[in-house]
Amino acid sequence: MYTQCPECLSVFSLGAQALVQAHGYVMCGHCGAGFDSLATLAEQLPPEPFQELPVNEQALVPPRIELVVYRPQPPAPEPVVVAEPATTPEASSEDFSQLVFTPRFAKGSRQRKPRRAERARRARHDAARPRRWPWLLVCTTLALALACQLAWVGRDNLVRNPLFGGGLRGACDVLGCSLPLVAAPQQLHLLASNVESHPNAAHALMISLSLRNEATFAQPWPVVVVTLSDAQGHRLTMRRLLPSDYLDDPTVLRRGLAPGATTALLLEVQDPGDQAVAYEFGFE
């Protein structure tokens, strides 16, 4: 048999089992609309091309069906047991030939049928109930993964943050791990500086700097930018000195500048001549 969705005009083939489940009310598998399949139910499709199936008109009087396919036989009448009174002394033995006995398993089967039906109903109910815990587990795992990714991307800002950075450093102290060094050149304070001719090399200058790390966390050794200018403020030369240019110990380089620590740096640069009268230092 065939029926048609009134919304998207899709034609579907269905059997008697689908009609019985919801009294002819079905859901369209294409657009999801619910409709009465009995309205356009047809045994055969009209010749193509066609747009809509004809609508079955509802009769006011239920149709009478006459073609009998099967009719169960009526149950056999139970035999009537008539107890005959004993009239003679010779009839001392009782006759049990006409008695009807009910087996014990029949009673047990009648009691077990409702239990089986209840278990089947509960099984269908549990199967139809949506299981939410897998979705909750997946969503929680994805949320934790996203939080870890965001924390890894913004790890420098977390280390610089006074609240989160302190908690991370405390956790690493307990777990025995180490946080990555985060550069904060704006928190490096230049305490003193001195520029003089190099005592052992010609046409060279020796620069000594004293700076303090005012951050609450350890940061890598900075890149020192030395700018030399003349009396008019014109830049004569600029030199960017990497940490490997003024430090030789790899352990000190790896450990970085501790929070609140004060250190002295010795830098060697080429002397631009007598025109260099102004010096400027920066940190990156």
Stockholm file with secondary structure:
# STOCKHOLM 1.0

chainA/1-284         MYTQCPECLSVFSLGAQALVQAHGYVMCGHCGAGFDSLATLAEQLPPEPFQELPVNEQALVPPRIELVVYRPQPPAPEPVVVAEPATTPEASSEDFSQLVFTPRFAKGSRQRKPRRAERARRARHDAARPRRWPWLLVCTTLALALACQLAWVGRDNLVRNPLFGGGLRGACDVLGCSLPLVAAPQQLHLLASNVESHPNAAHALMISLSLRNEATFAQPWPVVVVTLSDAQGHRLTMRRLLPSDYLDDPTVLRRGLAPGATTALLLEVQDPGDQAVAYEFGFE
#=GR chainA/1-284 SS CEEECTTTCCEEECCHHHHHHTTTEEECTTTCCEEETTTTCBSSCCSSSCSSCCCCCCCSSCCCCCCCCCCCCCCCCCCCCCCCCCCSTTTTSCCCTTCCCCCHHHHHHHHHHHHHHHHHHHHHHHHHSCCCHHHHHHHHHHHHHHHHHHHHHTHHHHHHSHHHHHHHHHHHHHHTCCCCCCCCGGGEEEEEEEEEECSSSTTEEEEEEEEEECSSSCBCCCCEEEEEECTTSCEEEEEEECHHHHCCCHHHHHHCBCTTCEEEEEEEEECCCTTCCEEEEEEC
#=GC SS_cons         CEEECTTTCCEEECCHHHHHHTTTEEECTTTCCEEETTTTCBSSCCSSSCSSCCCCCCCSSCCCCCCCCCCCCCCCCCCCCCCCCCCSTTTTSCCCTTCCCCCHHHHHHHHHHHHHHHHHHHHHHHHHSCCCHHHHHHHHHHHHHHHHHHHHHTHHHHHHSHHHHHHHHHHHHHHTCCCCCCCCGGGEEEEEEEEEECSSSTTEEEEEEEEEECSSSCBCCCCEEEEEECTTSCEEEEEEECHHHHCCCHHHHHHCBCTTCEEEEEEEEECCCTTCCEEEEEEC
//
